[in-house]
């Protein structure tokens, strides 16, 4: 019997056991049922019994039937304002991809940074990380990888290149793309789903809005530091190269740019909308709201999407069509809604307070040790589970735990959120890992061996950043 079949039965069985036999002192019947449903969902998410987006729909069925949370209250979470922020961001990303603007940006970044062996890797990492701040990590990796393969083949075809050197460079370049796609997503609120789950949970539980700029002030420095450390680790420790010069590298980058041709009118329009949207997101909290008090990051995102539907692309076409817009990843949006529904259930039923009061064994631990513990657990848990599902499961638990331990809840929640984006060991950990594994240049032992130390580096960087920088940059 496969683990999925075991999980198919295990989820409902645990649900029934908790529903009928669990009775925690001070826990309401609604809280017990929210816990039972959450355990069921958690098992199915971890073992991927159903597509994780389908599992995220369980609260709509179970919460109202059990009387734990009303149908209207449950379904309202699937229309949370951050769902629409993500939707608008996806549509903007779709326009960038449709008109090949992302490829032009990436190639010009790579050319600007340099074309010897090490700087080519750095160029790919900077380009991938920058795109991943605005476009989904998966789409970024899928787009950048063919360009990287053409560079590796250019090295392979050159008679001056040693055979083993080409194999090493192939592994180095593929891993650099996977790592930078995950690292870049940390920098912005829309860069990776866990960031928006965190913002949505904070808004739901505390009534506080995390602005695009608030998160970026904290996330961007971490992203830059991790990117530099990842580059140094990959090029100097994991896969050092004997030759620094890349024969024909500059010519290959130039050829790929020439293939794109001159910048088209549509690319210029998308670039203008993209830059204007990013500027609005960044300046909204300290500038735009003084002019338009009711403006919000979600309004900016949806406004940008509507502008793209309106603007003409020549020959009777629009910048994006609805047939293209509906291709956005609705599964992530449903998963986000499911996470919000669970968070709402935790708060309204009193389950969050109950769970926090049960975790007294963490009491007395120094704050830095507690942060390290949370980051390490989430980091390695995310190797085998969806980072979005992990964040959605853990935030409602960590918030009351922080209250019980008399520490700032944002410290543990941000630690969890950032750690969920730093899984570097396994192909199943993140879509970018799976994309580069499919290139054929890597084996699982390569990824595990290299990724384990990268995980440890990220754990230390995140722990220091959350402990020292969070109070300075993410003031809530």
N, C-alpha and C positions, 0 to 999 in steps of 0.2 A: 504493500500500500504506500503510495507516494505521500510526501509531507503535505501536499495540498489536500488530499483526501482526509488525512488526519485532522488538518486544520478546519475542514468543512464541518466535521462533527464536533471538534474540540470547542470552537467558538460558541455554538448554541448550548453545549453541555455546561460550560463554565457560566454562561448567562443564567441558565436554569438553577444551577447550584447557588449562585449569589442571590438570585431573585427569591428563592424559597427558603434558603437556610442561613443566609448571612444577616446578622443583626448587630451592627455596631452601636455601642452606647453613644447616644446623642445624634445618631444619623437618622434622618427622616426616611420614610418609605420611598419618596421621590429620589432622594440622594442614592439610596440603595439601587434603585432601578437604573439611574443614570450610570452608576458604577458598573452594573451588570452589562448594559449595552456597550459601554466603552471598552470593557474587557473583550466582548465579542468582536467589536470592530478592530481592536488592537491585534487580536489573534489573526483575523483575516487580512489585515494590512501587512503584518510582519511576514506571514506565510504566503501572501498574494494568492489567496484562494480564489477570489474574483478579481477582476480589474479594480485597482484601488479606488478609482472614481466611482465605480458601482457600489462598492462597500460603503463609501461616504454617504450614500443615500439612505442607509439603514435608519438614521435618526428620524427621518420623515415618517417612516412606518412605525417604529417602535416607541419613540418618545410620547406621541399622543395616545397610542393604544394603552400604554402603561399608566397614563395620567401623570407622567413625569414632567412634561412640558407641552403646552398647547400646540396645535398644528400651525396656527398663524405665527406664534413665537418661533417655532422651529424653522419653518420655511423662510421666515424673514432673514435668517442668517445667510441663506444662499443668495440673497440680493443685497448683501452688505456693500457699503460704498467702495470698499477696497476691491471687491469683485469687479466693479466697473473701472476702477483705476487700472487693474491688470488687463482688462478687456481693451481699454484704449491703448495701453502700452503695446499689447500684442498687435493691434491693427497698425500702429506706427511702425513696428518692427517688420510687419508683413510688407508694407510699402517700401521700406529700405531694402528688403531682400528682393522684392519683385523687380525693382529697377537697378539691381546690382550695385547699389551705392556701398553696401558693406564690403564688397570685394575690392572696390577702388580705395576705400579708406584703409583696409588692411594692407594692401600692396604698397601704398604710399608711406604708411608707417614703417613697414619693413625696409623699404628703400632708404628712408631718411635715417634709420638707426645704423645701418651698415650691412655689408655683405661678406664679412669673413665668417668663419664657422660659428664662433660664439655669439657674434652680434646678430647673425641670422636667427639663431634660436631666441635671442632677446627680442628681436623685431617681431617674430611670430607670437611671442608671449604677450608683448605690449598690445599688439593688434587684437589678439584674441580676448585679452582681459578688457580692453576698451569696448569692444563690440558686445561682450557679455554683460557690461553694465546696463545695456539698453535692450539687447535682443536675448532671447532664451539661450541658455548655455548649450543646449542640444543643437539648435540651429547654427550657433556660432561654430561649434566643433565640426559640424557637417560641412559648413561652408569653407572653413580654413583647411581642413585635412587634404582635399585634392591638391591645393596649392603646395602644401608641405610635401606631398608625395612626388610632385613634379620636381621639387628641389632635390629630394633624395635621389631620384632617378638621374638627375643632372650630375650629381656627385658620382653615382655608380657608373655612368657611362664614360666618365673621364679616365683616361689611362693612367693618370698620375695618382689616382686614389687607391689605397690598399683595400682589399676585399673586406677585412674585418672592420676597418674604419667606417665603411659605408653602413655596415650592419649596426654599429654602435650609434652612428649619427641618426639612423632611422628610428631607433628606440628613443634616443634623446629627444628628437623633434616631436614624435608622437606624444610622449609623456608630457612634454612642455605645453602642448596644446590642451591636453586634458586638464592639467593642473591649473593653467591660467584661465580656462573657461570657468572653473569652479571658483577660483580666487576673485576674478573680476566681478562675479555676481554679488559678492559681499558689499561692494562699494555703494550701491544705490538701492533704494526701496523696491524698485521693480526688477532688480538684477537677478533675483532668485526667489522662488515662492516662499521659503521660510521667513524672509524679511517681512513680507506682507502679512503672513500669518501672525507674526509678532505684533505688527502695527494694528492689525484687526483685533487681536486679543486685548491689547492695551486699551483700545478704544471701547471695546465691549465691557471689560472688567473695571476700568478706572475712569472712563469718559474722557480720556486724553488722546489728542491727535498727535501722531508722530509725523512731522512734515518731511518732505523729500530732503530738504537741506539739513534738518536735524540729524537724520540718519547718515547722510553723506559725509558730514563733518567727522563722524566717528568711523564709518565704514571705509571711506576712501584711504585714509592713512594706513589702516590695517591691510587693505588690499595691496597698496603699493609696497609695504614692508614685506608681506608674504611673497609677493611676486619677485622682489629682488632676492630674497632668501631661497626661493624655489629655483631661480635661475642659477645662483651660485652653487647650490647643492647639486643640481642636475649636471652642470657643466664642469664643476671642479671635483666633485666627490663621486657621484653615481656613475657618470659616463664621461670621464675626461677624454679629450681628443689629442692625438699626437701632432696633427697639423692644424694650424690656425687659419691658413688661407683656404678659401673655397674657390677652386678653379671653375670659372664660368658662372658663379653664383649671381653676380651683378647682371650679367647678360640674361639669365633666366628670369629674374624679377622684371627686368626691362621688357622682355618678350611678353610676359603675362600682362603688364600694363598696356603695352601696345595692342594686345588682343582686345582690350576693352574699348580702345578707340577714344576719341575726345569725349568729354563729359556732355551727356545729352541734357536736353531741356528738362526732361522728367526727373533726372537725378538732381539737378539744381533746385527744382521745386521741393523735392523730398528733403534735400539737405537743409533748405531754408526752414521748412516746417519742423524738422528734427531739432535744429539749433534753437529755434524760437521756443519750442516746447520745453527743451532742457533748461533754457534760461528762465522760463516761467516757473518751472518746478523748483529751481534753485533759489530764485529770488522771492517766491511767493510769500514765505513766512515773515520776511523782514522788509519787503518793498511793495509787492503787488497788493497785499491786504490793506495797506494804507490807502490805496487808490480805489480798490474794489473789495470792500470788507467781506463779502460773501464768497469770494473765490476759494477754491480748494484744489488739491492735487488731482482729485478725480475729475473735477470740472475741466481742468486743463487737458487731461488725457482724452476725455470724450470729445472735447472741443477740437483737439488736433485730429482725431479720427474723422469727425464730421467735415473738417476742412479738406481732408484728403478725398472724401466722397464727392465734394463739390468741385474741387479744382480739375480743370480739363487736362488731359494728357495728349491731345491731338487726335485727329481722325475720329472724332466723336466718342472717344474713350475718356474715362475718369482715372485719377491716380490709383484708386482702388475700387473694385466692384464688390457688391454684396456677396456674389458667388465666391470671391476670394476671401472676404472677411469671415465667412462662416467656417473657414478652415482653421481658425484659431483653436488651440488645444483646450476644448471645453472640459476635458477630464480634470485638468489642473484647477479650473474654476469650481467644478463640483466638489473636488477634494478640499479646496479652500472653504467652501460653504459648510461641508461636513465638520471640519475642524472648528469653525465658528459656532456651529450648533452644539457641539460637545462642550466648548468653553462656556456657552450660555447656560447649558444644563448644570455644569459644575457650580456656577455662581448662584443661580436662582434656587437650587435645591439644597444649598449648604454643604454639598459634597467637598468643595474646595477647602472650606474651613476644617471639616472633619479630617481630611487626608493630611492637612498640614499639622494638625494636633497629634497625629499618630507617628510622626517622623522625628520623635525626640532623640533618636540615636545619633542624629547629626549635631545635636546641641553640644556646644563647647569646642567644635572644630574651628580653627582660625579661618577667617574669610577666604584667604588666598588658597588654602587647602580645599575648602568647599568648592570654590570656583574650578580648581584643577580637577576635582572629582567629577563635577557635572560635565565639564568639557570633554574629559577623557571618556566617560560613559556614553555621551551622545555621539562623539566622534566615531567610536568603534561600533556603536549600535547602527549608525547610518551606513556602515559598510554593507549591511545586509537588509536594510529597510529603506523605504523612500524617505528622503530628507524632509519632505513636506509632511508626510504622515507622522514621522518622528516628532517634529516640532508641534504639530497639532495635538499629539498625545501628551507631550511632556509639559507644555506651558501651563495648562490648568493644574498640574501637580506641583510645579516649582513655585508658582506664585504664593499659594498658602504655606508652603514649606518655608519660604523666606520670612513670612509674617511670624510663623512659630519660632524661627531662629532669631528673630529681631534683626534681620538684615534687609537691605533695600531689595524689593522684589525684582527691580529692573536689572540688577546685577546678575542674578541667576537666569533670568529669562533671556537676556542678551547673550550670556555665555552659551546657553542652549542653542539659540538661533544661529549664531556665527559658527559654532562647532558643527552644526548640521550641514554646512556647506564645505566642510573640509575632510571629505572621505577620499583618499587617494590610492587605496590598496587593491580593490577588486573591480572587475568589469561591471558587476551588478550594482556597485555603490552609487554611481551617478551616470546619467546618459552620456556625458563627454567621455568617461572612462570606457564605456561600451563602444562608442564610436571609434576611438583610436585603437581599441583592441581588435576591432573588425578590419583594421588596415592590413593585418598580417605581419606587421613588424614586431609585434610583442607576443610574449607568452605570459600565462598567468603568473609563473614564478618571477618573471621580470617585474611585473606590476606589484606583486606582494612585497618583494624584497625592497624595491625602491620606494614604494608607497608607505611602508611601515615607518621608515625614518622621517618621511615627509609629514606623516600624521603626527609624530612626536614633535617635530618643529612647529607645526601649526598649533598644537595644544599649548606649548610654552608661550608662543607669540600671543595667542588669544587670551590666555590667562593673565599675562602681564597687561595687555591692552584693556581688558575688562576691569582689572583691579585698579590700574593707575589712570587710564585715559577716559574711561566711561564717565566719571563724574565731571570731567572737564568739557567733553565734547557733546555728550548726549544729556543735556540738562532738561529735565522734564518736570 
